[in-house]
Amino acid sequence: MSPTALVAEDEAPLRRELCRMLASRWPELQIVAECSDGSAAIAALHAHRPTVAFLDIRMAGATGLEVARQACNMAHVVFTTAYEQHAIEAFEVEAVDYLLKPVTVERLDRTLQRLRTRLSEAPKDIGTVLEAIRQGFRCARSADIPWITASLGNSIKLIATEDVLFFRADEGCTWVITRLEKASIRTPLKELLPALNPDVFWQIHRSVIVRVSAICAVRRNELGRLEIALHDSEEALPVSQAFRWRFRGM
């Protein structure tokens, strides 16, 4: 009997792309349900009883962790997540696997290889693992920073994170841009990102993190590349190929 899969992802472009990649890299796998929220995923889980469940961690209706609890002893679980540091350590177990967004072919192939090996085994009870992951995300969220200490000329200034429009890495430092001023910090973007709320700030380029609510429009420039216009800034921000998936539905 061919293995079956449920794919739950609340961003339609990402869901379609993951399904396309699965069809290409594992043709024998039959996708029996594609869900846009956690509630639909739970219903599909019990209706289809898939072999594997690919679950986005953050969904409306029910989170991926809540869906995974329903999948205990029923399906092998693979999480998709945008978190890169704090909570990711909780995934380093044998019972589950994870795919970091944006999903790459190389990483997907490693995950599928593990899944093929596990198909001969019954799915494990991952309740303890899910609790560890939940605690990991709680620690990650507690790291959200309310203030940033930045250099402004010869002065040191406290900038409220809620005032920041975007961060840009350039000239050996990280620039902090607000509606009124531009200051610098020494913290690299890769170290700054885990301390920011992922619902509030998105990385759109290896050198740019932007406040989502500051985005006015997404457009193509004269070279056909995506760039972002902001409400309170005349600067256009580039969107790299690795992060274009965030805007495919726009």
HELIX and SHEET records of a PDB file:
HELIX    1   1 ALA A   12  ARG A   25  1                                  14    
HELIX    2   2 GLY A   38  HIS A   48  1                                  11    
HELIX    3   3 GLY A   64  ALA A   71  1                                   8    
HELIX    4   4 HIS A   86  PHE A   91  5                                   6    
HELIX    5   5 VAL A  105  ARG A  118  1                                  14    
HELIX    6   6 GLY A  127  SER A  142  1                                  16    
HELIX    7   7 THR A  161  ASP A  163  5                                   3    
HELIX    8   8 LEU A  189  LEU A  192  1                                   4    
HELIX    9   9 LEU A  193  ALA A  195  5                                   3    
HELIX   10  10 VAL A  212  ALA A  214  5                                   3    
HELIX   11  11 GLN A  241  PHE A  247  5                                   7    
SHEET    1   A 5 GLN A  30  CYS A  35  0                                        
SHEET    2   A 5 THR A   4  ALA A   8  1                                        
SHEET    3   A 5 VAL A  52  ASP A  56  1                                        
SHEET    4   A 5 HIS A  76  THR A  81  1                                        
SHEET    5   A 5 VAL A  96  LEU A 100  1                                        
SHEET    1   B 2 TRP A 147  LEU A 152  0                                        
SHEET    2   B 2 SER A 155  ALA A 160 -1                                        
SHEET    1   C 5 LYS A 182  ILE A 185  0                                        
SHEET    2   C 5 CYS A 173  THR A 178 -1                                        
SHEET    3   C 5 VAL A 164  ASP A 170 -1                                        
SHEET    4   C 5 VAL A 208  ARG A 211 -1                                        
SHEET    5   C 5 PHE A 201  HIS A 205 -1                                        
SHEET    1   D 3 ILE A 215  ARG A 220  0                                        
SHEET    2   D 3 LEU A 226  LEU A 230 -1                                        
SHEET    3   D 3 SER A 233  PRO A 238 -1                                        
END                                                                             
